[in-house]
Amino acid sequence: MAIITEQIYQEGGACYPQIVMKDENATVTLTPSKGGMITSMTLDGEEFSWLRKPNFNLVERPRCGVPVLFPNCGTPDDGVHIFNGKAYPMENHGFADLLPWDVEEITGEGVTLTLSPNALTKFLYPYDFDLSVTYNLVGSTVIITTTVGNNGEEDMPFSLGFHPYFAASALENVDFDIQAKTCGQNPKAPQPAAPAKITLTRQEGSDNSVRQLTGVTSPMVFTDKGNGHKVTVGFDDAFTNAVLWQQDAESFVCMEPWNGWPNSLNEEGKHEVLAPGEYWTCTWSITMEKE
């Protein structure tokens, strides 16, 4: 059972309350005010999450840790969702990672954080959602359980994903073990069949590398021969898509489980829909190892 404590992190003259979970040689830190997300994961004192500094006091979206993607994954066409015939502006990956979350509960079983609708979310997404994420640490495995509820009076569309940033020594040192049906670089184009060996290489003339995957089989694994890290991302059948991403100037690799797809909220049959009073739950995990 994890030992859970609280601490204050300071950056740029501001203070950020954090919750720290420790079990055996692993530590996971949560920062509720920064999108309710994991902002550090260590094993034997080694950081497995990629942390940009400074980060917390920047106004742009988080670029570290494990951001929560809700109510959409990726960017909708023309930057808008169409709900009931009306256009609503929406940023890439939604708004959950940009807003402070509330601490609902801290127990020996884990930590539950919640996000509720407010004036900003209603401007972007006109639904009375109920969003909670429970984090548990068992050994060196972080288990993340998310529940989405519809507290409104009409059907509610949504997608969900996560955007973990993992520390990497160099892109050329990272080896992936991932099985998927398709693997492409442009979500708007036809998706080619995935090769037997999925790789993430630098694109000539681009400052980043990306792979968009569909029909992904759990788990996804990568190993880094430079720092000796092995990361396993497991997930239930709610997650059928994934993204691999890296920026050449930074020392990270993102291996992201997605329930949605860019623009999926605008496309019938490609997103989740909750009836009034209905709830939906999914679970995924991150396991840290050293080789």
PyMOL commands that set and color helices and strands:
alter all, ss='L'
color gray80, all
select helices_A, chain A and resi 77-79+96-98+119-124+171-173+264-266
alter helices_A, ss='H'
color red, helices_A
select strands_A, chain A and resi 3-11+14-23+26-31+37-43+46-47+68-69+80-83+86-89+102-107+110-115+129-138+141-150+156-158+161-162+165-167+174-179+182-184+208-214+217-224+229-235+241-247+252-258+272-274+279-290
alter strands_A, ss='S'
color yellow, strands_A
deselect
rebuild
show_as cartoon
